[in-house]
Amino acid sequence: MTQVFRFDREARLQEILRAARMLGERPEVLAVVLFGSLARQGPRGATAMSDADILVLLADTPLPFEARLVDYRLPGVRGLEVFPYTWDEALALAREGLGPIRPALAEGLCFFERAGAWARFREGNKAFLGQGAKG
């Protein structure tokens, strides 16, 4: 039997927004940005089976990347892929065209931002907006 899943994009976005704000209570979190299919509307947008791609921009952290993958998951959000990078790591990835930074710059929806951090990051990386990632 085929099962059909009803997809409520707005409810999903609200779920992510609530969790992003909770994560933003941590002082090292500068921004939480949704990108990928869930951030897009229209025919290239999300389906009921889409995961949520989340960039967590950090001021700094002593944690190795593997530990961050668990530590910076959005609380209570299912179907999630989190990319927790420090400002310097994200800057290097944007310039090299690697990872999820360029897609986040091009199509990201900022769900939490501390003191204009995401706006400053985007402004400083305008040259990379809309350019695809290499990896």
Buried (B, 14 or more C-beta within 10 A) or exposed (E): EEEEEEEEBEEBBEBBBBBBEBBBEBEBBBBBBBBBBBBBEEEEBBEEEBBBBBBBBBBEBEBEEEEBBEEBBBEEBEEBEBBBBBBEBBBBBBEBBEBBBBBBBBBBBBBBBBEEBBEBBBEEBEEBEEBEBEE
